[in-house]
Amino acid sequence: MRYVVPATKKLTYECRIPMRWGDMDAMGHINNTLYFRYLEIARVDWLTQIGVAPNPGGQGPVIVNAFCNFYRQLKAPGEVLARHYVSDPGRTSFETWITLERVDEPGIIYAEGGATTLWFDAATDKAIALPDWVREIVS
């Protein structure tokens, strides 16, 4: 199986996310939309940890794309281990990558995805340069 997380990635955060019975769909596995929720939880938790809480009227990160590759079916109950990575800082953006595995099956990747994260100024509705302190974290 080919994974999309690049070799140049930098691990920045890990978290555990419970899989709930209500996360499953009629097929008996975690619904595909929940994988995106798990990716979002890891990304937003990491951003909050580094001091970038959501700021709808100010400056900060927004995602301009998101993707997920599904390799195995997750089924509740259990916990997902989300590992968050960063790579490829540019002038205004960087990449985030997240792998999802079951806590009780370490090393087996069930899905992975990510997003291009853009630094954005809500007042001007435009991308702006990454702050130096953010660039240092994602480099």
C-alpha positions as CSV (number, residue, x, y, z in Angstrom):
1,M,0.0,0.0,0.0
2,R,1.3,3.5,-0.8
3,Y,0.9,6.2,1.7
4,V,0.8,9.9,0.8
5,V,2.6,11.3,3.9
6,P,6.0,12.5,2.5
7,A,9.3,11.4,4.0
8,T,10.1,15.0,4.8
9,K,7.3,15.3,7.2
10,K,7.7,16.5,10.8
11,L,5.5,14.9,13.5
12,T,4.0,17.7,15.5
13,Y,1.1,16.2,17.5
14,E,-0.7,13.0,18.4
15,C,-4.2,12.5,20.0
16,R,-6.7,9.8,20.7
17,I,-10.2,10.1,19.4
18,P,-13.0,7.7,20.6
19,M,-15.0,6.0,18.0
20,R,-18.6,6.0,19.0
21,W,-21.4,3.7,18.1
22,G,-23.2,6.6,16.5
23,D,-20.2,7.2,14.2
24,M,-21.1,4.0,12.3
25,D,-23.3,3.8,9.3
26,A,-25.7,1.2,7.9
27,M,-22.8,-0.7,6.5
28,G,-21.5,-1.3,10.0
29,H,-18.3,0.8,9.8
30,I,-17.3,4.3,10.7
31,N,-18.9,6.6,8.1
32,N,-16.5,8.2,5.6
33,T,-17.5,11.7,6.7
34,L,-16.3,10.9,10.3
35,Y,-12.8,10.3,9.0
36,F,-12.8,14.0,7.9
37,R,-14.0,14.9,11.4
38,Y,-11.1,12.9,13.0
39,L,-8.6,14.7,10.7
40,E,-10.2,18.1,11.7
41,I,-10.0,17.3,15.4
42,A,-6.3,16.5,15.2
43,R,-5.6,19.6,13.0
44,V,-7.6,22.0,15.2
45,D,-6.2,20.5,18.5
46,W,-2.7,21.0,17.1
47,L,-3.4,24.6,16.0
48,T,-4.8,25.3,19.5
49,Q,-1.8,23.7,21.1
50,I,0.6,26.0,19.2
51,G,-1.5,29.1,20.1
52,V,-3.6,29.5,17.0
53,A,-7.2,29.4,18.2
54,P,-9.8,30.0,15.6
55,N,-10.1,33.8,14.9
56,P,-12.9,34.4,12.3
57,G,-12.4,38.2,12.2
58,G,-8.6,38.2,12.3
59,Q,-5.6,36.5,10.9
60,G,-4.8,32.8,11.0
61,P,-5.1,29.5,9.2
62,V,-7.8,28.3,6.8
63,I,-7.7,25.2,4.8
64,V,-8.0,25.5,1.0
65,N,-8.3,21.7,0.3
66,A,-8.7,18.5,2.2
67,F,-8.4,14.9,1.2
68,C,-8.6,11.4,2.8
69,N,-7.4,8.1,1.5
70,F,-9.3,5.1,3.0
71,Y,-7.3,1.9,3.4
72,R,-9.2,-0.2,5.9
73,Q,-12.6,0.0,7.6
74,L,-12.7,1.5,11.1
75,K,-15.4,-0.1,13.4
76,A,-16.5,1.0,16.8
77,P,-15.8,0.5,19.7
78,G,-12.3,1.7,20.1
79,E,-10.0,4.7,19.8
80,V,-8.3,6.2,16.8
81,L,-4.7,7.4,17.2
82,A,-4.3,10.5,14.9
83,R,-0.7,11.5,14.1
84,H,-0.4,15.0,12.8
85,Y,2.6,16.0,10.6
86,V,3.6,19.2,8.7
87,S,5.7,19.8,5.6
88,D,6.4,22.1,2.7
89,P,6.2,25.6,4.1
90,G,5.7,28.2,1.4
91,R,5.3,31.9,1.6
92,T,1.7,31.8,2.7
93,S,0.9,28.1,3.3
94,F,2.1,24.7,4.5
95,E,0.8,21.2,4.3
96,T,-0.7,19.1,7.1
97,W,-0.8,15.3,7.0
98,I,-2.6,13.0,9.4
99,T,-2.5,9.2,9.7
100,L,-5.3,7.3,11.5
101,E,-4.8,4.0,13.1
102,R,-6.6,2.1,15.9
103,V,-4.9,2.4,19.3
104,D,-5.3,-1.4,19.8
105,E,-3.6,-2.0,16.4
106,P,-0.4,0.1,16.5
107,G,1.3,0.7,13.1
108,I,-1.6,-0.3,10.9
109,I,-2.8,2.8,9.0
110,Y,-6.5,2.7,8.4
111,A,-6.6,6.1,6.6
112,E,-4.6,9.2,6.0
113,G,-5.3,12.6,4.8
114,G,-4.4,16.2,5.0
115,A,-5.0,19.7,4.0
116,T,-3.2,22.7,2.5
117,T,-3.3,25.3,5.2
118,L,-3.2,28.9,4.1
119,W,-2.4,31.9,6.4
120,F,-5.3,34.3,5.9
121,D,-6.3,37.9,6.8
122,A,-10.1,38.0,7.2
123,A,-10.2,41.8,6.9
124,T,-8.7,41.9,3.5
125,D,-10.0,38.4,2.4
126,K,-6.5,37.5,1.2
127,A,-3.6,35.2,1.9
128,I,-0.7,36.8,3.8
129,A,2.8,35.6,4.6
130,L,3.2,33.0,7.3
131,P,4.4,34.6,10.6
132,D,8.0,33.8,11.4
133,W,7.0,31.9,14.5
134,V,4.6,29.7,12.5
135,R,7.3,29.1,9.8
136,E,9.7,27.9,12.5
137,I,7.2,25.4,13.8
138,V,6.3,24.0,10.3
139,S,9.9,23.9,8.9
